[in-house]
């Protein structure tokens, strides 16, 4: 087993566990689910609470999967999906460089996840222990595609929820309507 692969899995997986639990439970100085719900609403990710839970679960459980080397391509796809969604909703308009709030960091994490999937989680992993270590370019590309598709479905569902809410929302009364009543 190459030490670097294990170290990368533990660091990247641990980082995502931290980010997910910050969002979900407010651990490590994070916002917790209520403030994460507000953030999702501000980003237009409706329904906001469901998206807050989905992002928290994806980061936490995907991070656990990467750290343990368990169902590695699926874990990576879930994390890639959250990174693609973050790029599309927050970072893209700010350009490439992270210094200006751009997507450089997110893209680096996606690349690192693809390296882990391409090379496999290694001998010290749950996947290896069960003989289900899927690796290679095709599997890495499938994880990338699954993450991108997951992001696209999430954003399409959010748009549909916003459109439905706009149609169902009562129109506010105008001063003329109030005086006529």
N, C-alpha and C positions, 0 to 999 in steps of 0.2 A: 504494500500500500504506500502510495506516495503521501508523505506528510503534508505537503501543500494542499492536496485535495481535501483531506480531513480538516485541516485548519480553515480552508475556505468555506466548507460546509458549516462548520461550527460558528464561524464569525458571521457569515451571511444569514444563516438560519437564526442565530441568536439575535442579530440585529432586527430581523423581521418579527421575531417573538416579542422583542421589546416594543417595536412600533405598534404591533397589533394590540398588545396589552395596555399600552398607553391609551389607545383609542377606546378600547373596550372597558377597562377597569380604572383608568386614571393612574396606573402604575408608572413609576419612573418619571413623575412630574407631568404625565400626559393629561389630556383634556377629559377623558372618560366618555361614556356613551352619549350623555346629553349634549355636551359641547361638540362631539363628533357629529351628532345628528344635525346640529346647527350648521356645521361646516358643510355637510353634504347638501343641506338645503340651499346654502349660499352658492354652492357650485352647480345647482340645478339638478342634483341627483335625487330624483323623487322615485318612490317615497323615501324621504330622508332617513328615517329611523331604520328601515330595512336595509338601505345601502350602508348605513353606519355599521350595523351588525355584520353585513356581508364583507365589508372591507376589513373589519376587525378580525373576523373569523379567518378570512383568506390569509391575512398576514400572520396571524398567530399559528394557525394549523399548518399553513404552508411552510412557515419558518421551522416548526417542529419536524415536518417531513424532511426538509433539506438538512437540518442539523443531524437527524438520525439516519439519513439516507434511506428513508421509507417512502415508497411510491414516488421516487425522485422526479420522474417526468411530470407527474400530475401535480406534485407540490410546486415544481418550478413553473408550470403553466398558470397556476393560481396566482403566484407572485408576479409573474410577467404580466398577467391581466391587470393587477392593481397598478403596476408601474406604467403600463400603456395608458390606463385610464387617468392616472395622475399627469402624465405628459399631455394628454388631450384636453384635460379640464383645467389645468393649472399652469403648466410649464411651457407649453409650445409657444404661446404668444410672447413669452419673455426671452425667446431666443435660445441658443445652445448652452451658453456658459452658466454654470450653477451660481456663480458670483452674482449674476443679475436675476436669479430665480429661474433660470432655464432648465432644460431637461438633460444636461450632461450627466449628472449623478444617476438619474433614473436609467439612462441608456447604459451606463457602466454596470449597473446592477443587473440589467437584462443580459448583457454580454457575459457576466460572471456566472449567472444561472445557466446560460446556454453551454458554457464550458463544463460545468458540473454535469449536465445532462449528457453532453457529447462524450465525455470521458467516463461517465458512470460515477456513482457515489464511492466506489472503492470497496476493498475487502472488509473494512470495519464499518459495515452498514447493515441495516435491516434487510434491504433489498438483496444484498449479497448472501446473507444468512439463509434467506428463503429461496435463493437461486432465481430471483426475478430481476436481476440487474440488466435493464434495457439500456443500451448505449448507442452512440453513433450519430452521424449527421442527420439521418432521417428522423430519429427520435427527437433530437434537439429542434429540428425544424417543425415537427409536429407540436412540440411544447410551445414554441413561439407562435405558431398559427392558432393553437387553442387559446393562448392568452390574448391574442389580438381579437379573436372571435368573441371571447368572453367579454372583453372591453366593449366591443361594438354592440353586443346584445344588451349589456348594462346601460349604455348610453341611449340606445334606441328605446328601451323600456322606460327610461327616465323621461325622454321626450314625449312618449305616449302618455305617461302619467300626468305630465304638465298639461298636455292638450286636453285630456279628459277632465282635469280639474278646472281648466279655463272654461270648458263648455258647461260644466255642472255648477260653476260658481254663480250665485245670484248677482245680478247687476245692482250696483248701489243706486239708491234713490237719488234723483236730482232734486234741487230745491223746488222746481215746478211740480214734480210728482208729489212732494210733501205738502205743498200748499193746496193742491187740488184735493187731497184726501181729507 
